[in-house]
Amino acid sequence: MKRALLLLIASCAWSQSGIDVPAIGMIVDPSGSLRAVQGVAGNFLLGAPLAAGVLSAACSEQLCLAKTDSKILSATGQVDAPPGPAEFGFDRDTAVIFFPASQTFARWHDDTLELLDWAVDDAVLSIRVGDHGIEIALRRDWAGVTNGPVLLLKEGVLFATADELLLRHRDGSVLTFELTDAESITSLGPHYAAIRALDRTFVLRLEPEHEQLFLLPGSTP
Amino acid sequence: MKWIVILALLLPIAARAQIALYVINGSIATPAGAALDLGRIAAGDTVNTRLRIKNNGTSLANISRVSADGIGFTIDRLSVPFPIAPGSAQDVLLSFRATTPAVYNANVQVNSQINNVTAIAVVTVVNGPSLTVFPVCTGSDGPPPAIDFGRAQAGQLRLCNFYLQNTSAQPMPIATFQVTGSAFRISSGPKAPFIIAPGETTAFVIDFTPGAAGLYSGSLAIETRTFVLSGTAFDSPLPKPLLEFDSGPVQSAQQRRLTMRLPSAAPAAASGFLNLAFTPDTTLVTDDPAVVFLATGTRTLPFSVTQGGTQILISGQTSAMFQTGTSSGRIRFTLTGISTDGDPTTTLTIPPALLSFDTTTATRRTGNLDIQMIGFDNTYAAGAMVFTFFDTSGQALQPGAILADFTQAFRAFFSKTQAGSAFQVRVSFPVTGDTSGIAGVDMKLSNSAGTTTTHLTFK
């Protein structure tokens, strides 16, 4: 009776918070511009350039960060950062960032950057901040598997060989997609990874049982 | 006294030099002199000569007369008087036509307040050959006389047959008989010089063989007459290209592959553009911007085929990917820039479909139950929703089905964004007290294609 009363009240007071075009994430296009990706699976729209001279970008469910040569940009501002590109590992509304040019780590939060006293003696391929700590994929760890890009995911790991893209789930199952010459893999958003291959940008939908590889429009000049 | 006489003689000479008459040939101006020989023309033909009246002096000249007095002569008279500033000039066109063989002359006169210029124009009219043009070409007497070879396929031969006749009572010597123009050639007929006897006829043929599409011109000179030759060439039509798609039913939110091939070998190399256009079924939007070729994010791609080939390359690739968008309607593929043996236009119909969701989530917050949906409605008619909440034992909670209608909100959103029908929306149900016993919700979401039923479990 109590629950019935509660929902009786709700039935008169439902509301919708506004209808929007679905946001998928952000990519760096071949010209170095940061662009929003909108739409649904198989139907992608690229937004207008939001920033130029962007070297790296990645998004989580709560946060998108972009790296220019000297700044880290967010939706709320920017902060000075070591030069060169960056690898992002998101942790809710903060991020652990690796700067390969200076081999330094930092933690980003609220448009501030705190350098971390961490050191690695190898190339960092990907960073993931999970419930049980921070995972870092190093080149030497993958030497027998691939020389290509690697992205650590909540679902497992996504990596590319010379002619394939492989999604290895945490249960050990592997999905394989035909894709040659992948150069980089980044987190496009909570449900997608972006894969740059030559002058094309592919997106892989990551949701379990809906994994599918798509091509982003306008990714070839 | 002697000096005075000399000066008196010089003055008219100096004065005559101020207004001068020239004959214009192309861009070259030649002083006309006392006699203007306009040459020989065939009876019935027209000869045009451009004359230039130039003020070589330092003072303004008022031209009071420009005339050509003689049978058959005309001049495009300007309204006189008119001024010519120092150093400036005015061109006029002197024309002549007569139908009777004879020598004709006219007194060409230009008067001004400074000096007058006169010249005698002379034309010899002779009996010219009569040219008969047979179809498929067409002739005109002009001026200038012309022969049009019409439209021909590039690389193909088009023949025109002619009769050349001497209609006079005297033998007609033909010293000049030649064709100019890269695509034109006399393929049969007499060789100059030759004589056409009175009343006789001789036949000849001119070939028009254009190498590529374009406009062609040339000339046919027969003694006193010159005919302008013209023709237009178009590319060889390709066999009607076949536009083919990867297998499977065509629906919204797909990325599809298009290939193009010819049913038989291309007769010549060809290139053009592959275009797509989209017409939505709904009137709420005028287009769906996601319907594009993926390679460029545009609606036009170049294509090409080599001579003898059947594979058509699109942007240099064997196929092209495109998105079908999120609107029911028709995607129309057309080819431009080539001639084809039949219209290759191909239309794909995107059928209306039930609401489709990429992501649906149900979450509890303090005081709220949130339902978020990300999907699309290719009918643009979404809005009617029914929610039924369940407890952990699967029993429907009171008051049962809760109806919500967001139709107007969806219509306003689609109309405003003009970005297809993809949407994300969150519906919140305010609740007081403990919501942990609410386990799930059934949703029925309707559009014009039907109703989609989804069950969500609260997290």
Interface residues (C-beta under 8 A of the other chain):
Chain A: K2 R3 A4 L5 L6 L7 L8 I9 A10 S11 A13 W14 S15 Q16 S17 G18 I19 D20 V21 P22 A23 Q38 G39 V40 A41 G42 N43 F44 L45 L46 H191 E207 H210 F214 L215 L216 P217 G218 S219 T220 P221
Chain B: S252 A253 Q254 Q255 P289 A290 V292 F293 L294 A295 T296 G297 T298 M321 Q323 T324 G325 T326 S356 D358 T359 L369 I374 G375 F376 F387 F389 D391 L397 Q398 P399 I402 A404 F406 A409 F410 F413 T417 A419 G420 A422 F423 Q424 V425 R426 V427 S428 F429 P430 V431 T432 G433 T435 G437 I438
